Every structure is written in C-alpha cells, then in structure tokens.
Amino acid sequence: MLVILAFYALLISRQSLGQSVDPIVIKGSKFFFKTNGIQFLLKGVIYQQAFSNDLGSISENLAAASISTTYVDALTDASACQRDVPYLNQLQVNVVRSYGIDPSKDHSNCLQVFADAGIYVLADLPTPGYTISNTNPQWNDVLYKRYTAVIDALEKYDNVLGFIVGEDVFKGPGSPSDSSSYVKAAVRDMKAYIREKNYRAIPVGYANTNAAGYNYLDCGNPAEDIDFLGANMRNWCGDNDYGSSGWENVTKSLHDYSVPAFLAEYGCSTPSQRNFTEIGLLYGYPMNGFWSGGLIYEYFDKDDQSGYGLVSVRGASVTKLANFTAVSTQMAKVTSSIVNAASYTPDSTTTKPCPAGVATTLPRNPVAPQVSASSTTDSPSSSTTTAQSNMQNSLSTGAKAGIGIGAIIAIVLLALGVFFIYRSRKTKRKCSPEENDAKWGNKPELPVNSTNSGKRGISPHMLDGSSRAELDTKTHNPIQELPTSGTEVFEASAGPHGLPELSAPKS
Ligand SMILES: *[C@@H]1O[C@H](CO)[C@@H](O)[C@H](O)[C@H]1NC(C)=O
C-alpha cells in the first residue's frame, strides 16, 4: 500500500514538473494554441462553489462580499478537481472559470489535474471583499496587491487562459457612478505588472453585462485596453431566439472588435427546463465567425432553487441534473469552423478612437503614488492615502522597520547637514534647525500614526475618504458597517435589471 502511495506521489510530482498543456495565445480577435496554431474556442463552465452568503451571480457576489465572506477556492482541492474531470469531459468543457481564488493556497495539484485533462482556467482577480465597486469605485493599493497576489499565485501554470479584473463594475460610460475608467486602469496596471515580472503574457480581460460599455474597452491606447472581452449573456431564455434574446444585436455591435470575445456567462434558468439550443448558434452559424465560444452558468448546483447548476455534488458523489443532459446533448451536435493562426489576418489593426464623453485620463497606478506621497510633506489627498496605508498587510513589519530606520538615518543626516550649513553661514536665518527638524520629523511618523485611524479597512469600496467616511464615523463598532455596505448591494444589483434587453432574468 505504502509503495503504491509512494509511487503515486512520485507520479504526481513528476507530472507537475512537466508541461502537459500548450498555452493559449491571442492573434487579432481569436485565441490559438501556441504551438500548432489551431484556433481555440472556449467550451467553458463557471466552476465556483457558493460563497457563504451567495446572491446567485458573480458580480453581485463579488460586489456584496466583505472579507468576512467565506468561500471555497475551487482550484485547491485536487481530489475534487479529479472527481469532476469525467463530468467536465462529458460536457466537452475545456475551460473553467473560478472567481474565489485564495492566493495563499496551493493550486498546483488541481491545475495539473486540469492540465492533464486539457482544461484551461480563467481566474477572476477580485476575491470576496476585494473588488472594484460599481457604486463607489476605487483603484487603490489594496486592490492592486490583491489582484497581483492572484496573478503571482497562478502565473506559472501553462493552462491559465487569462485573468478577469472585474465583472459588471460599470453600466456604460456616461451612466451614473461610472466606473469604467477604473476598470481600464486595473487592466493597464495588471498588464504592466505581468510584463515587468517577465511572466508569460497571460491575457487580462473584463466581463460585463451591458454591451454599451464594450467599445470603451477597445479604444485609445492599447496598453489600457482589455486583451479579451467577456460578455455576460444570460438572457437567452425559454423560447428566445437569436433576435429576441438580444444576442444578434450584441454580435452586430461587436463586428469590428479587435480582441477576442466570448460569453463569460450564458444560460438562463427560466423556465426551469433549460434546453440550451443557443449552443448550436454560438459554436456554429451565425456566431462562430466572431465569438470564441463561452462559459455556461454554472457547474455547481447551489441548493438555492435558482436552477442554474449542471450537477449536484455531495462530497465525492456527483449527480447529473437535467441541465447536464441538455448541455451534453447540444454540445455533441456542435460543428464549428475554425481557422489557423498562420492563415488568419486580423481585420483591423488600427487603434480606434474612444467614444465621446468617456474619461480620457484614468486613475493612476496606485502603487506609484505611494512613492511620491512619501516624498512630499503634505498631501491634499491624505485622507485616501492614509486610509490605504492603514490596511492590514499593507506593509510588512520588515518593510515598516526598514522605512523607520531609513527615515531616522535620513533625519540625522539632514539635521547634521542643516546644522553645518547653519554654522558655516553664521548668519541667523528665519528657519532654525529645530524648525527644520520638526518639519522633516513629521515624515517618519506618518506610517506610525496612520495605524491609529481608519482601522476598519474591511472592504476596498469603503476606503473612500469622502461621504462614506463621515457615515462610518457615526458607527462605533467597525463591524456595524457591514450592513451599510449591504444596502449598497441593492444599488449594485439594480443596474443589470434596469437593462431589460441584457439582464439575466432571475427566478
Ligand atoms: C435590437 O436592436 C434593434 C434596433 O436598435 C431594436 O429595435 C431591438 O429592440 C433590439 N432587440 C433586442 C432584443 O434588444
């Protein structure tokens, strides 16, 4: 027995050394296998167990979550991934999308199990409590660190297809509380981070339900543009067809899109008998020419009567639901025409101008301002800066100590310098060395003082120093703020439902 286990362990470790999967690359508006140049169509499924307080959609879950929301990282349990592979195979799934990645966990075994099965992974960078809010958007160092931590945790796996910076964060440029420039800033900074770290050029994209914002993500400076678009289209329901579902309109509006697009979520749950006839159109005529496939919402049944799940999982046992049969039946009928990278010439390679009325300047890289903030004595935006530097884990103890020691040395040197200048001049100046010391002495106290205030830092969308901060000061217990953020959820979820042609009907 022990020998078998040892052999198995050896096999696993040997496998994890090998690269069994060809990375997916982008050319123009299509995905390709890197080595053989064959086009890659996503046959995907949302692969994420319920959050502790599950609201039934990715965007609502992420927007509403606080760091106290518990979640399962679907990509850490190799035996669970192994358990699901035969079912994913029957569904012809080649991509899973997970939006609860815990960067502190080990993903190697599950990613290897999926790699061996030819399954790629789309990972959302937001995690519960850490997402760009769609009502009070921020792009700050806390989010930056969380997003890059997820990238760091997954970049080494060849079957990571891409990273998603957010979902339904914005309702379209020009709409109230537009957050689209924050999305572009996040895309820009994550792409730059991957370049700077010399990671594989893993694509960075974004998922949205409202098609009105799609053009803004594919215009202007390419360094700020998405590498792929995830269109959420859970609106093909019941007797809908290509026209009445709204899919035709979206497809037409994207005809000159310059990056790959796929359905980041599709599959309606009303009526409860889902027949998935849309699969034939998505992978065949008329959508196959433009779309790179899509991801079905969703693999796991969440016991919430929403009717989306394809399987019911209890421990090690998996039960196929009616949805499962419908999907596998439709998938079996699919014939797609695909192209080869060598013979494919992208339609448009010129940069498109951005739509009128959209933000032309994006929020800054939140890591860069920290450097300049420490070199200026007084910052008018100190409330935000201070709140950000207050976040737990914002700086390691070592970094804090280093800054402290560095600052003390700087002050001593400065004081000495000022003292010698003072002595050599012999003329009394208005600014005494004591005053100088006092002025510069404020500097090192900043990070120390900052731990006194704003300890809350629970959710990045609470970091705004303006109106919300005033609200927050009225509550004595930081935990009391959670219900406040809960009310925001309703504002957030109201968005998609206000767009009848694209909203996902809920049961
Ligand atoms: C598609 O677009 C046309 C023209 O703008 C519009 O009249 C129609 O209502 C749209 N269809 C759907 C289902 O949204």
The ligand as an SDF file (V2000), in Angstrom:
LIG
                    3D

 14 14  0  0  0  0  0  0  0  0999 V2000
  -32.0860   45.1470  -31.4180 C   0  0  0  0  0  0  0  0  0  0  0  0
  -31.8350   46.4200  -31.9670 O   0  0  0  0  0  0  0  0  0  0  0  0
  -32.9600   47.0000  -32.6200 C   0  0  0  0  0  0  0  0  0  0  0  0
  -32.5070   48.2560  -33.2800 C   0  0  0  0  0  0  0  0  0  0  0  0
  -31.8080   49.0770  -32.4080 O   0  0  0  0  0  0  0  0  0  0  0  0
  -34.0620   47.2130  -31.6000 C   0  0  0  0  0  0  0  0  0  0  0  0
  -35.1790   47.7660  -32.2180 O   0  0  0  0  0  0  0  0  0  0  0  0
  -34.4070   45.8960  -30.9440 C   0  0  0  0  0  0  0  0  0  0  0  0
  -35.3450   46.1100  -29.9190 O   0  0  0  0  0  0  0  0  0  0  0  0
  -33.1870   45.2140  -30.3840 C   0  0  0  0  0  0  0  0  0  0  0  0
  -33.5740   43.8980  -29.9440 N   0  0  0  0  0  0  0  0  0  0  0  0
  -33.4170   43.4940  -28.6840 C   0  0  0  0  0  0  0  0  0  0  0  0
  -33.9100   42.1350  -28.3750 C   0  0  0  0  0  0  0  0  0  0  0  0
  -32.9010   44.1780  -27.8350 O   0  0  0  0  0  0  0  0  0  0  0  0
  1  2  1  0
  1 10  1  0
  2  3  1  0
  3  4  1  0
  3  6  1  0
  4  5  1  0
  6  7  1  0
  6  8  1  0
  8  9  1  0
  8 10  1  0
 10 11  1  0
 11 12  1  0
 12 13  1  0
 12 14  2  0
M  END
$$$$
